[in-house]
Amino acid sequence: MSDLSIGESLKTSTPLIHRDLAKSAAQSPVIVVDGLRFSYPSGQEALRGIDLRVYSGERVAVVGPNGAGKSTLLLHLNGLLRGKGQLVVSDLPVTEKNLRVIRQRVGLVFQDPDDQLFSPTVFDDVAFGLLNLGLPGEEVRRRTQEALRQVGLAGYEGRSPHHLSLGEKKRAAMAAVLAQGPRILVLDEPSSNLDPKARRRLINLLAGLEVTEVIATHDLEMARELCPRMVIVNQGRIVADGETSLLLADQRLLEENDLELPCLGRLVSQLPL
C-alpha cells in the first residue's frame, strides 16, 4: 500500500488508510464493518458504504460535522439500527439471534443521559440491566456498587437521577453500562455541554477503563488527548482514518470537513521530528 500524504489522499479522493497502531497483523478486530449502508424512512441516506476495523483495547474517536453519520454508525454497533452490509462485533454477526449477547458485550452511552436514566434512584437505574439478565440480588448489588465506585458516584445510590448535575448524570448512565461488563464501550458526544471540571473527570475516567472505546465527538481536543486513532466521517463516508495527531495537524483536512482546529501550534509541536 502506498504511503499517501493527507494532501495527496484528498486530491485523489482516496480515504486515508489507518496504519496499524502497534497491533499485530495476526490480531482479529473486535469490530468489522464492510460496506455498511443505511437510509432513514424519509429516504435520507445516512451511511454510504462504511468500511472500518477496530482492534481490542483501541480508543478511536469518530469525528465529523453534524449530520455526517456518526451517531447512525454508533447505533449499528449494538444493533439498534440495522442497515445493509456486513457487521461483526465481538466475533458475532449483528443478527437478530445474536442481539442479546451483542448488547451485553457492547455498551452504548447516549449523548443525552436522560435517555437512559428513568428510575426513581441511581441504584435502580444502574441495577436495571443486571436485573433483566436475571442475576441474583447479591450479584446485582455488588456490581452496581462497583460500577458507581468506578465512575466516582459511590454513595449516590439513593439519589434521584433527576437531581444530579449533567456531569453526574453522564457518569450514572455510564455506570449503568459498565455494570454489565461490556467488552466495547460506545459513546455519543460524551463531553458535550460539560463544564471544564466535569469534562476533565470524564476524560480521566475514559482513559482509565480497560475496554475498547469508540467515541463520537466534536471535542477535538479531547480526541487528541484520549484517542490515538481518529476516523473522520462526512456525508456518510469515512474520508480519513489515521493517527489523531497527524490528522489534527492538517488544517486543510479539518476545514474541508467542517471541523474546528483546536490549537495548531501546540499540535504541530507535539509531532515527532
SEZA-176681 format. One record per residue: residue in one letter; x, y, z of N, C-alpha, C in turn. Coordinates in steps of 0.2 Angstrom, whole numbers, plus 5000, padded with zeros to 4 digits. Each point is the difference from the previous one (the first is absolute). Example, Ala and Ser with C-alpha at 12.3 -4.5 7.8 and 13.67 -1.06 7.14 Angstrom:
# SEZA-176681
A506649725039499650065000500450065000
S499850054996500450065001499650055003
***
This chain:
# SEZA-176681
M500449945000499650065000500450065000
S499950054996500450064999499950045006
D500550045002500050045006499850074998
L499350014998499850074998500050055006
S500250064998499950055005499250025000
I499950045005499350025001499850054994
G500450044998499850044994499949964994
E500549954999499949964994499449965000
S499849975006499449965001499450044998
L500050065002499450044998499950024993
K500650014997500050024993499749944996
T500249945002499849944996499449975002
S499750035005499349985003500149935003
T500649985002500149945003500050015008
P499649965004500050015007500749985003
L500250045005500649985004499949935003
I500549964999500049945003500349995007
H499649985005500349995006500649965001
R500650025002500549965001500049975007
D500149935000499949965006500450035005
L499750025006500350045005500349955005
A500649974999500349955004499649945001
K499649984995499649945001500349944996
S499949945002500349954996499649984994
A500349994995499749994994499549935000
A500249965005499649945001499450015004
Q499950065004499550015004499350014997
S499549975002499350014997499750065003
P499750044996499650065002499449985004
V499850045005499449995004499450034997
I500150054995499550034996500250004993
V499649974996500149994992499450034997
V500150054996499450034996500250004993
D499649974996500250004992499450024996
G500150064997499550024995499350025003
L500050035006499450015004499650064997
R499449994998499650054998499350005004
F499850065001499450015003499650064998
S499350004999499650054998499450015005
Y499850065002499550015005499349994996
P499549995003499349994996499950064996
S500250065002499950064995500450004994
G500449954999500449994994500750035001
Q500250045005500650025002500649955000
E500550004996500549955000500550025005
A500049975006500550025005500749975000
L500049934998500749974999500049974993
R500650024997500149984993500649964998
G500049945004500549954999500650015004
I499949995007500550015005500449945001
D500750005000500449955001500450025006
L500149955005500350025006500249945004
R500650005003500349955004500250035007
V499849985005500250025007500349945004
Y500650015003500349945003499950015008
S500149945003499950005007500550055004
G499750045005500450055004500150064996
E499850014994500050074997499550055003
R500250065000499650065001499950044993
V499550004997499950034993499550055001
A500250064998499550064999499750004993
V499450015000499650004994499850084999
V500250034996499950084999499750014994
G499750064999499750024994499450065002
P499850034994499550055002499349975001
N499650055003499349975001499749974994
G499649955001499749964994500549964996
A500649995002500549964997499949935000
G499649975005499949935000500349975006
K500350045005500349975006499649965004
S499450035002499649975005499649944997
T499950014993499749944997500449945000
L500750014999500549955000500049975007
L500050045005500149975007499349965001
L499550024998499449965002499949934996
H500449994995500149944997500449955004
L500550035004500449955003499749965006
N499450015002499749955004499349994998
G499950014993499449984997499450045001
L500150065003499450045000499750024994
L500550014995499850014993500349954996
R499749984994500249944996500050034993
G500650004997500050024993500349944996
K500250024994500249954995500850005000
G500349945000500749995000500249955005
Q500649995001500249955005500250045007
L499849975005500250035007500149945005
V500650005002500249945005500350045006
V499749995006500250035006500249945005
S500650015003500249955005499949934998
D500249994993500049934997499349984998
L499550045001499349984999499750044994
P499749974995499650044995499450045004
V499950064998499550045003499349974996
T499749955003499449974998499550005005
E499449994999499549995005500149955005
K500349954999500149945005500650025004
N500450044998500650025004499950075004
L499550034999499950075003500150005008
R499749955003500050005007500750005003
V500449954997500750005002500450064998
I499950024994500450064997499950065005
R499350015002499950065004500349995007
Q500249945002500349995007500850024999
R500249994994500750014998500250074998
V499550034997500150074998499550055004
G500350045004499750055004499950064996
L499450034999499950064997499850055005
V500350065000499950065004499750054995
F499450025001499750054996500350075002
Q499950054995500250075001499650035006
D499349995000499650035005499949945006
P500350015006499949955005499349995002
D499550054999499349995002499749954995
D500349984995499849944996500149945003
Q500449995005500249945003499850005007
L499950065003499850005008499350015000
F499649955003499350015001499749975006
S500549975005499749975006500050055006
P499749995005499950045006500750025003
T500549955000500650015003500649984995
V500650035002500649984996500149925000
F499949985006500149925001499649964995
D499450025000499549974996500250004993
D500250064997500250014993500649954999
V500550005004500649964999499849935000
A499649985005499849935001499549974994
F499750054997499449984995500349944995
G500550014997500249964995500249935003
L500350005006500349945003499449965002
L499450035003499449975002499749964993
N500050044995499849974994500449944997
L500649995003500449944998499849945005
G499650025005499849955004500649985006
L500450045001500649995005499750005007
P500349965004499750005007500150075004
G499650025005500050065003500750035002
E500449955003500650025003500550024995
E500049964994500450024994499850064997
V499450025000499850064997500250065005
R500049995006500250055005500750015000
R500449954999500750015000500350034994
R499749984994500250034994499750074999
T499550025003499750074999500550045005
Q500149985005500550045005500750014997
E500249954997500750004997500050054994
A499450004996500050044994500050085002
L499650015005499950075003500750025003
R500349965003500750015003500550024994
Q499949964995500550014994499950074997
V499450035000499850064997500050065005
G500249985006500050065005499450025003
L499549955000499350015003499949965006
A500449975003499949965006499750055005
G499449975003499650045005499450034997
Y500050004993499450034996499449954999
E500149945003499549954999499350025001
G499850045005499350025002499850074997
R500550034996499850074997499649994994
S499550054999499650004994500550024994
P500049964994500350024994499950074998
H499350025001499850074997500350065004
H500349985006500350055004500750015000
L500349964995500750004999500250064995
S500650025000500350044995500149964993
L500150044995500149974994500549955000
G500650025002500649965001499949945004
E499650005005499849945005499649964996
K499550034996499549964996500449954995
K500550044997500449964995500349945003
R500350015006500449955003499549955003
A499450015002499549955002499849964994
A499950034994499849964994500649964998
M500650025001500649964998500049945005
A499950015007500049955005499549954998
A499450024998499549954998500349954994
V500450034996500349964994500549965003
L500550035004500649965002499849945005
A499450015003499849955005499949934997
Q499950004993499849944996500749974997
G500550035002500749974998500150004992
P499950064997500149994992500750004998
R500149974995500749994997500150074996
I499550034997500150064996499550055003
L500350065000499650065003499950054994
V499450014998499850054995499750065002
L500350064999499750065003499950054995
D499450035001499850064995500150065003
E500450044998500150075003500150005007
P500449975004500049995007500250075003
S500450044997500250065004499550064998
S499549994996499650064998499750035006
N500050075000499750045005500249995007
L500649975001500349995007500550065001
D500050025007500450065002500749975000
P500650045000500649975000500249955005
K499850015006500149955006499749934998
A499450004998499649944998500349974994
R500250044995500349974994500749975002
R500450035005500649975002499949935003
R499550005004499949945004499849944995
L499650024995499849954995500649984996
I500450044998500649984996500449955004
N500150025007500449965004499749935001
L499350005001499749935000500149964994
L499950034994500049964994500749984999
A500550045002500749984999500249945004
G499649995006500249955005499649934999
L499650004995499649944999500449954995
E499949945002500449954996499549964995
V499750044996499549974995500250044993
T499849974995500050034993499550065000
E500250064998499550065000500050034993
V499450014998499850044994499650065002
I500350064998499750065003499850054995
A499450014998499850054996500050075003
T500450054997500150065004500150064995
H499850065002500250064997500650035004
D500249975006500550035004500749974998
L500350044995500649984997500650005005
E500050045005500550005005499949945004
M499449985002500049945004500249944995
A499850004994500349944995500750005000
R500350065000500850005000500349975006
E499750025006500349975006499849935001
L499449984998499849935003500149954994
C499950014994500049954995500650004995
P500449955000500550004995499850004993
R499449984999499849994993499350044999
M500050034994499450044999499749984993
V499450004999499649984994499650064998
I500150034994499550064998499549984996
V499450015002499449984996499750064997
N499850004994499650064996499649974995
Q499450025000499549984995499949934999
G500049965006499949935001500649964997
R500650035000500649964997500650025005
I500449955001500750015003500450044995
V500250065002500550044995500750005003
A500149985006500749995003500049965006
D500549965001500149955005500750005002
G500350025005500750005002500150025007
E500750025001500250025006499750075002
T499750015006499750065001500450065000
S500650005002500550055000500150034993
L500149954995500150024993499450034997
L499449975001499450034997499950075003
L500150015006499850065003500550054998
A500649984998500550054997499950024993
D499549974997499850024993499450055000
Q500250064999499550055001499550004994
R500249994994499649994994499549945001
L500349955002499549945001499450025005
L500250035005499550025005499550054997
E500350054997499550054997499549974995
E500349954996499649974995499449965002
N500149985007499549965003499750035006
D500050074999499650045005500249995007
L500649995002500349985006500450065003
E499950025006500450065003500749975003
L500550034997500749995003500050025007
P500349965004500150025007500550055001
C500649984999500650055001500649974996
L500050034994500549974995500750005002
G500250065004500750005002500249955005
R499549985005500249955005500049934996
L499549994996500049944997500649984995
V500250054997500649994995500649995005
S500150045005500549995005500149935003
Q499449965000500049945003500249944995
L500050024993500249954995500749985001
P500149934998500749985001500450034994
L500750015002500450044995500349944995
***
